[in-house]
Amino acid sequence: MSIRSQDTATVSALVSEASAAPSLHNTQPWAFRYVSDAGILLLYADRTRALPRTDPDARGLHMGCGAALLNLRVAAAAAGLAPEVRLLPYPADMDLLAEVRLWEPAPPDMALALLGPAVRRRHSSRHPFLEEDIPEAWRSLLAEAAEAEGAQLLFPGTWHVRSLLRLAEDAEGWEEADPGVRGETERWARVEPADAARFTDGIPAEALGPRGRRAASPVRDFADGRAVPGREWATFEEDPHFALLGTVRDGREDWLRAGQALERVLLVATALGLVASLMSQPLEWPELRWVARDPLSAMANVQMIVRLGWGPEGRPSPRRPVAEFLDIV
């Protein structure tokens, strides 16, 4: 029995969980179509939500959609369903990123199902973390989560962490000098508090976190020099715990797999009681992205820099109503 026998409320619930995924600037660049006669759920890229200056090759867009796909799989498994996923099923359609069939007879992936409660608890935390090591056993669990989705997760050493902080500082300087990139940041990262009646996407002021006292901060300052009423200053950890998530190849399918791996890592981290934020700015500039890789590892393409640790849970960013991005035919 396929999901076609389920009511539309079930489909809407699964897609709603999918939309809790992280995306670059919280643009939520996805759209879903449920073909009821065939029992197929289709995931599309919403190009109207792309960032042509910040993300010109749409790598970040694909990763955001991949993260939403992982959440969908988690929600399906938690509901006792076993999704069958095809990535880029029709290469001629550049916007169609995945085709999902959900079959009840197959046993669900229990490892994914157990991550269900973490989907809504996961939020980016742009606050200082404690200066405490992450247990080696936990690092192994996070690395296994990435490997399960065809990616790799590495924890760089101190010298590499310092290098990544310098790259982030360079990237912020380049962004400041580029009006197009700066304009996209200002459009999506707001300096006023969220208002459910006005905003259903982007990063609200309360999710920005405090401003770092050091020049090389492990957290991106989305305010970009703009005044934020009531925003405080804070000292961030001197030696942040970064993890590099990467893939062997660097094509559209790899970006989708990396997005799924990223979200699986974040959900496992959340289940363990860790908090996280993402540092993508050095990866948005080709010249810096290549330098970000660890020359001592076999990781060819860094897809995301993840900061992990113990600290305050992040404030949730707004989400669009499901009716805006789910079409049922």
C-alpha positions in Angstrom: 0.0 0.0 0.0 1.5 3.3 -1.0 0.9 6.7 0.6 -1.7 7.4 -2.0 -4.1 5.7 0.4 -3.2 8.2 3.1 -5.1 11.4 3.4 -3.7 14.8 2.5 -3.2 15.6 6.1 -0.5 12.9 6.3 1.3 14.3 3.3 1.1 17.8 4.7 2.5 16.7 8.0 5.5 15.1 6.4 6.2 18.1 4.3 5.8 20.4 7.3 8.5 18.4 9.1 10.7 18.7 6.0 10.4 22.5 6.0 12.1 22.7 9.5 15.4 22.1 7.7 18.1 24.8 7.6 18.8 26.7 4.5 21.2 29.5 3.4 19.8 32.7 5.0 16.6 30.7 5.8 15.3 31.2 2.3 13.5 27.9 2.4 14.2 27.3 -1.4 12.0 24.2 -1.8 8.6 23.3 -3.3 6.8 20.0 -3.1 4.1 18.4 -5.3 2.2 15.4 -4.3 0.8 13.4 -7.3 -2.0 11.6 -5.6 -2.9 9.2 -8.4 0.7 7.9 -8.5 1.4 8.2 -4.8 4.6 10.2 -5.6 6.0 13.2 -3.8 8.2 15.5 -5.8 10.8 17.9 -4.5 11.6 21.0 -6.6 14.0 23.8 -6.3 12.2 27.2 -5.9 14.5 29.4 -8.0 12.6 32.5 -6.9 14.3 32.0 -3.5 17.8 31.6 -4.9 20.7 33.9 -3.9 22.4 34.6 -7.3 25.2 36.6 -5.8 25.9 34.7 -2.6 25.2 31.2 -4.1 25.7 31.6 -7.9 26.0 27.9 -8.7 23.1 27.0 -6.4 25.2 24.7 -4.3 23.7 26.1 -1.1 20.2 25.9 -2.6 20.7 22.2 -3.3 22.1 21.6 0.2 19.0 23.2 1.8 16.7 21.1 -0.3 18.8 18.0 0.6 18.3 18.9 4.3 14.6 19.2 3.8 14.6 15.8 2.1 16.4 14.2 5.1 13.7 15.6 7.4 11.1 14.2 5.2 12.7 10.8 5.4 12.9 11.1 9.2 9.3 12.0 9.5 8.2 9.2 7.2 10.2 6.7 9.2 8.7 8.0 12.4 5.3 7.4 10.8 6.2 3.8 10.0 6.8 4.5 6.3 9.8 3.5 4.2 10.6 6.1 1.5 12.2 5.2 -1.8 14.1 8.2 -3.0 15.5 9.0 -6.5 17.7 12.0 -6.8 17.6 14.1 -10.0 15.2 11.6 -11.6 14.8 13.5 -14.8 18.0 15.3 -15.7 16.3 17.4 -18.3 14.2 19.1 -15.5 16.8 21.1 -13.6 14.3 22.1 -10.9 13.1 18.6 -10.1 15.6 17.4 -7.4 14.0 14.3 -6.0 11.2 11.8 -6.4 9.9 10.1 -3.2 7.7 7.0 -3.0 6.6 5.9 0.4 5.8 2.2 0.9 4.2 0.8 4.0 5.1 -2.9 3.7 8.9 -2.2 4.0 10.2 -1.8 7.5 11.1 1.8 8.3 14.6 2.9 9.0 14.6 2.9 12.8 17.8 4.9 13.1 16.1 7.7 11.2 12.8 7.3 13.1 14.6 7.9 16.4 15.7 11.3 15.2 12.1 12.4 14.8 11.9 14.4 18.1 15.1 16.3 17.1 13.6 17.8 13.9 11.7 20.6 15.7 14.3 21.0 18.4 17.2 21.7 16.1 17.9 25.4 15.7 21.1 27.3 14.8 22.7 28.7 18.0 24.7 31.9 17.4 25.7 32.2 21.0 29.0 31.5 22.8 29.6 27.8 23.5 31.4 26.3 26.5 35.2 25.6 26.2 34.7 21.9 26.7 35.8 19.0 24.4 33.3 16.9 22.6 33.8 13.2 23.6 35.5 11.1 21.0 32.6 8.6 21.1 30.2 11.4 20.2 32.5 12.5 17.3 32.4 9.0 16.0 28.6 9.0 16.1 28.5 12.3 14.2 31.0 11.0 11.6 28.9 7.9 11.2 25.8 10.0 10.6 27.6 11.8 7.7 28.9 8.5 6.3 25.3 7.0 6.3 24.4 9.7 3.7 27.5 9.3 1.6 29.5 12.2 3.0 32.5 12.6 5.3 32.9 14.5 8.6 36.3 15.5 9.9 37.3 17.4 13.0 40.2 19.7 12.1 43.1 20.4 14.5 43.9 23.6 16.2 46.0 25.1 13.4 43.3 24.4 10.9 40.6 25.9 13.1 42.6 29.1 13.3 42.9 29.1 9.5 39.2 28.7 9.1 38.6 31.6 11.4 40.9 33.8 9.3 39.1 32.6 6.1 35.8 33.6 7.7 37.2 37.0 8.5 38.4 37.4 4.9 35.1 36.3 3.5 33.2 38.9 5.6 35.6 41.6 4.3 34.9 40.5 0.7 31.2 40.5 1.4 31.3 44.0 2.8 33.0 45.2 -0.4 30.4 43.5 -2.7 27.1 45.5 -2.8 25.3 42.6 -4.5 26.2 40.0 -1.8 25.7 42.5 1.0 22.2 43.4 -0.4 21.1 39.7 -0.4 22.2 39.5 3.3 20.4 42.6 4.2 17.2 41.4 2.4 17.1 38.1 4.3 18.7 38.9 7.7 16.6 41.4 9.4 17.4 43.7 12.3 13.9 43.9 13.6 12.2 41.1 15.6 10.1 38.5 13.9 6.4 39.2 13.4 4.4 36.2 12.4 2.0 38.4 10.5 4.8 39.8 8.4 7.7 37.4 8.1 7.7 33.7 7.4 11.3 33.4 6.2 14.7 35.0 6.7 16.6 35.4 9.9 14.9 37.6 12.5 16.9 39.8 14.9 16.4 37.5 17.9 18.1 34.7 16.0 21.2 36.7 15.2 22.8 36.2 18.6 25.2 38.6 20.3 28.0 40.4 18.5 31.5 39.0 19.0 34.1 41.1 20.7 36.9 39.4 18.7 37.6 40.2 15.1 37.8 36.5 14.1 34.4 35.2 15.4 33.2 31.6 14.8 29.7 33.0 14.2 28.6 35.0 11.1 27.4 38.5 11.9 24.3 38.7 9.7 23.7 42.2 10.9 26.6 43.3 8.7 27.2 46.5 10.7 23.5 47.5 11.0 22.2 48.5 14.4 20.1 45.9 16.2 18.1 47.3 19.1 19.0 45.6 22.4 21.7 43.4 20.9 24.5 42.6 23.3 28.2 41.9 23.0 29.8 38.6 24.0 33.1 36.8 24.0 33.0 33.6 21.9 35.1 30.5 22.5 38.7 30.9 21.5 39.1 27.4 20.2 35.7 26.5 18.6 34.9 22.9 17.8 34.6 22.9 14.0 33.7 19.9 11.8 34.2 19.9 8.0 31.5 18.1 6.1 32.5 17.2 2.6 32.2 14.9 -0.4 34.5 13.3 -3.0 32.8 14.9 -6.0 31.2 18.2 -6.3 28.1 17.9 -8.6 24.4 18.5 -8.0 23.7 15.0 -6.7 26.7 15.4 -4.3 25.2 18.7 -3.0 21.9 17.0 -2.4 23.6 14.2 -0.5 25.7 16.7 1.4 22.5 18.5 2.5 21.1 15.2 3.8 24.3 14.4 5.6 24.4 17.8 7.1 20.9 17.6 8.5 21.5 14.0 9.8 24.6 15.2 11.6 22.7 18.2 13.1 19.8 16.0 14.3 22.2 13.5 15.9 24.0 16.4 17.6 20.7 17.7 18.8 19.7 14.3 20.2 23.0 14.2 22.0 22.3 17.6 23.7 24.8 19.6 21.5 24.0 22.8 19.8 25.4 24.0 16.5 25.7 26.8 14.0 26.9 26.8 10.4 29.8 28.8 9.0 29.4 28.9 5.2 30.9 32.3 4.3 34.4 31.0 3.4 32.8 28.4 1.2 30.8 31.0 -0.8 34.0 32.3 -2.4 35.8 29.8 -4.7 39.2 31.1 -3.8 38.6 30.5 -0.1 36.6 27.3 -0.4 39.6 25.5 -1.8 41.9 26.7 1.1 39.3 25.5 3.6 39.9 21.9 2.9 42.3 19.8 5.1 45.3 19.0 2.9 46.1 16.0 5.1 42.7 14.4 4.4 41.1 12.8 1.4 38.2 15.2 1.6 38.2 16.8 -1.9 35.3 19.2 -1.5 34.2 20.9 1.7 30.5 21.5 1.6 29.9 23.0 5.1 31.7 24.1 8.2 29.8 23.1 11.3 30.4 24.6 14.8 29.4 22.3 17.6 29.4 22.4 21.4 27.4 23.1 24.5 25.5 26.4 24.9 22.1 28.1 24.8 19.6 26.7 22.3 19.1 29.0 19.3 15.9 30.9 18.7 13.8 29.4 16.0 13.6 31.2 12.7 10.2 31.6 11.1 8.7 29.0 8.7 6.3 29.4 5.8 2.8 27.8 5.9 2.8 24.4 4.2 0.2 25.6 1.7 2.7 28.0 0.2 5.1 25.2 -0.9 2.9 22.1 -1.2 0.8 21.5 -4.3 -1.5 18.4 -4.3 -2.7 17.3 -7.7 
